[in-house]
Amino acid sequence: MATLRQLLVSESKFNIKCPYAMVAEGYCVHNTANDAPAENEANYMRNNDKKVSFHYVIDDKEVIQCIPENRNAFHAGDGVNGNGNRKYIAVEICYSKSGGEKFTKAEKNAAEFIAKGLKAKGWGIDKVKKHQDFSGKYCPHRTLDLGWERFLNLIRGYLGQATVSTSPSKPTTPPPQKKPKLTVDGRWGINTTKETQRFLKTIVDGIVSRQPTSNRNYLKNAFTDSWQFTSNYKGGSAMIKALQRLIGTTADGYFGKNSVIALQNFLIRNGYSVGKYGVDGVMGYDTVCAWQKYLNAH
Ligand SMILES: [Zn+2]
């Protein structure tokens, strides 16, 4: 604990430095923005005639009191009747200009001093404010640079209280993987089938199995690296059944003219153009493009 001593403003200067009686409501923390020790800061303030003052100034070795706690001080930049200037105990922390070890120690001493005061007055950590809270000035500048919550945690430490996390909490689950973009090329081959299967949550093998050869006429842009057209089509495709349920037609597993019409209507309902021929029951370039765009968006 730093030693405490008094270098009080002389009563002949009370009318300048601390003209009003005060019932303190909290602490207001400052940085001196200087590299001078507490004694120099205290003497400079006491000896000039500026309406600038503070109650305590703290360095790496000591706490110096300049104004009694039952008088106001001018430190908060919020005017003669401001809350900061009329109700708060001003605490200046030295060596903030250059920082380093002396500042670190001064800040610690200030935290310990404030903690002791909070305890004595029965105040909570909410009674500790920064100059910035009153006038918007970026003060205590170095304490803010290093983290205000960190400084409050120093005080909490001296109070024997739990500290508050100062790092942003990391998400516990990774963000969802961005879906790979399907090329909109109007060709329904393996990639479009895989993407359709992923979307419909069926087995992803890139194959549309067991489709009647007779339906090929309606499936102009269905490519045979993916679509299996056969006369032995019994059972059809699980993916097609899922697709038929999505677009609202009979889920028989065979993609024929009615299914193409249902798909085209579905796409139009969802805002995707199926080309200038509209709902024609033929899955050509425009219909496949529309389905690929739909997949990319979902
Ligand atoms: Zn300040």
Boltz pocket constraint, residues with backbone or C-beta under 6 A from the ligand:
constraints:
  - pocket:
      binder: B
      contacts: [[A, 29], [A, 30], [A, 31], [A, 75], [A, 131], [A, 139], [A, 140]]
      max_distance: 6.0
